[in-house]
Amino acid sequence: MKKNFLRLFRNPTAVFGLIVIVIVVFMALFAPLLTPHDPTRGDLMMRLRPGLWSPLVEEGYPLGTDMLGRDLLTRVLYGARISLIVGFSSVFISMVAGGALGLCAGFFRGKFDDIISRFVDWLMAFPLLLFLILVMGVLGPGTWNLIFAISLKGWVPFFRLVRGEVLAEREKAYVESAWAIGRNAWGIMFVEILPNITHTLIVLATLRMGIVILMEATLSFLGLGVSPHIPAWGSMIAASRDYLQVAWWLPVFPGMGILFTVLSLNLLGEGLRDVFDPRLRK
Amino acid sequence: MSLRYLVKRLFYLIGVLVFITLFTFILLRISPGDPVDLMLIGQEDITQEDIDRMTRQLGLDKPFHVQLYDFADGIVKGDLGYSFYMNRPVWDLIKQRFPASVELALFAMFISFAVGIPIGIIAAVKHNSLVDRLIMGVNFLGVSMPPFWFAIILVLIFSVSLGWLPTMSRSVYGMYPENITGLLIVDSILTLNWKALTTALRHLVLPSISLGMAYSAIVARILRSSMLEVLSQDYITVARSKGLKKRRVILRHALRNALIPMITVAGLEAGTLLGGNIVIETIFSWPGLGTLIVGSIFARDYPVVQAGVIFFALVFVLINLLVDIAYSIVDPRIRW
């Protein structure tokens, strides 16, 4: 495991991804210390001011201000919080739920496996965005509603991955010897098999984070994500649409936030996959 | 393709549709907002009687299982219900909106293949060169970019700054061709209405590029890997050693087999494009199914949401079935 992580550091794109992610997390954690402004309160006298690229820049507002005179940089920093919270929480919940069900289904097979697998087949046929729009339309905007809605379908890829891996692992010799020395089923599942598939789980979780953050942004853009007064990247871009003629910076910077976060998660995920999955190693 | 497989798939299809119908139906009934309240907002002198009458008219006073039965009964008879809001049969609305979504999806697909296929070929042929790395880098960017943000950047450049292209709707008032198929491009060609054609085409450019670009990245990536696999096979070496031109080997011998996975991509794309253009339709005020569903969700127009979701799901599942069938025709090695 340790060796593998060292190998990760020899992959320049994965290292780039890791660095960007660390920066984004840092920005999100310390947003209140990094900026003197309040993300939700603005100065109407300071509406729609341009940033550093213009001679009209106002001191203390490097990326300019929005339609209510709020500092754009501050809002982009706080926007990282929402994306990361939603991304992390829903991927975590999905991983635990999907992983546990996948472990049981793959290990015990039988009726339990049949029923869940059938249900998963149906759920997979439901287009993701359509599903999320429907569920969020009913629940109403809100951070926890969003995490719930995403997890409601997000556990499926984890279930499929873990189930498939367990089906292969349970036939191996080390599982047989564990039976022989008298371990019970739960011991074998969690102590013997789980550690052997953790690395693939980590790769999937990283890649899913990117997808989930894109979905969060898309739903917030449609007004079906987090509640409207919370600064989220997607809703900031949506609000900017009426001001495109006068303030191009309003959609550009929140979008860069999404782009860099998702891009770095994808790069990191691919890098981890190369490291952990010897089948794909060149 | 065996009959048994087809029957199995058909059962799966029915299972999926029943599941999605039930899920949607139950979800909408437990939702907190009352459609009657929403419809009566802003109207004065409303008595309890008005509310009761309206609830009765909409069938919302009946018990849950009766509502479900009525709905299922309607679907089987081809009646998708009546829109609370727009006061029209839901089927009419879907028929009216669907062509707009199809037109946009087709153009987006065209762009994704027109851009993705050449890029995928180049990346595979120049494997591991600087060009390949550059293409794959841009590609990664394409997959990680939110399409709605890309759309707005395009609007900023081509409409706001340069003023070249329109950003709203499918055409302008008075420029719609006579309605034959509902696809503006086809209709204007059929009626030889060139002005309508150029107007419609200009309206299509930005939405279809915004939608298609994300998929061109996926197309390029999958084609690159399938191309690499094909290029390493013996028959390619044989063709090369016969003295055939490299260009001919790549385009005639390799590409034809490498394109097989594109069927899956096309199917997947067609399915998700029809669902995924919800966001792009919203940005460009495109009068398709996506904007219909989003609008109906905000208005709590149950029958439209239900029918729209089920319709989408049906299209999605049918396309998947077609992909599987197409596969077994194109690649005789695959048998179900």
Boltz contact constraints between the chains, C-beta under 6 A:
constraints:
  - contact:
      token1: [A, 122]
      token2: [B, 16]
      max_distance: 6.0
  - contact:
      token1: [A, 122]
      token2: [B, 19]
      max_distance: 6.0
  - contact:
      token1: [A, 125]
      token2: [B, 16]
      max_distance: 6.0
  - contact:
      token1: [A, 125]
      token2: [B, 317]
      max_distance: 6.0
  - contact:
      token1: [A, 126]
      token2: [B, 20]
      max_distance: 6.0
  - contact:
      token1: [A, 127]
      token2: [B, 275]
      max_distance: 6.0
  - contact:
      token1: [A, 127]
      token2: [B, 316]
      max_distance: 6.0
  - contact:
      token1: [A, 129]
      token2: [B, 275]
      max_distance: 6.0
  - contact:
      token1: [A, 129]
      token2: [B, 276]
      max_distance: 6.0
  - contact:
      token1: [A, 130]
      token2: [B, 275]
      max_distance: 6.0
  - contact:
      token1: [A, 130]
      token2: [B, 312]
      max_distance: 6.0
  - contact:
      token1: [A, 137]
      token2: [B, 297]
      max_distance: 6.0
  - contact:
      token1: [A, 138]
      token2: [B, 27]
      max_distance: 6.0
  - contact:
      token1: [A, 138]
      token2: [B, 31]
      max_distance: 6.0
  - contact:
      token1: [A, 214]
      token2: [B, 146]
      max_distance: 6.0
  - contact:
      token1: [A, 217]
      token2: [B, 146]
      max_distance: 6.0
  - contact:
      token1: [A, 218]
      token2: [B, 279]
      max_distance: 6.0
  - contact:
      token1: [A, 221]
      token2: [B, 148]
      max_distance: 6.0
  - contact:
      token1: [A, 244]
      token2: [B, 156]
      max_distance: 6.0
  - contact:
      token1: [A, 244]
      token2: [B, 160]
      max_distance: 6.0
  - contact:
      token1: [A, 245]
      token2: [B, 160]
      max_distance: 6.0
  - contact:
      token1: [A, 248]
      token2: [B, 156]
      max_distance: 6.0
  - contact:
      token1: [A, 251]
      token2: [B, 152]
      max_distance: 6.0
  - contact:
      token1: [A, 255]
      token2: [B, 149]
      max_distance: 6.0
  - contact:
      token1: [A, 258]
      token2: [B, 146]
      max_distance: 6.0
  - contact:
      token1: [A, 259]
      token2: [B, 144]
      max_distance: 6.0
  - contact:
      token1: [A, 259]
      token2: [B, 145]
      max_distance: 6.0
  - contact:
      token1: [A, 262]
      token2: [B, 144]
      max_distance: 6.0
  - contact:
      token1: [A, 263]
      token2: [B, 144]
      max_distance: 6.0
  - contact:
      token1: [A, 266]
      token2: [B, 144]
      max_distance: 6.0
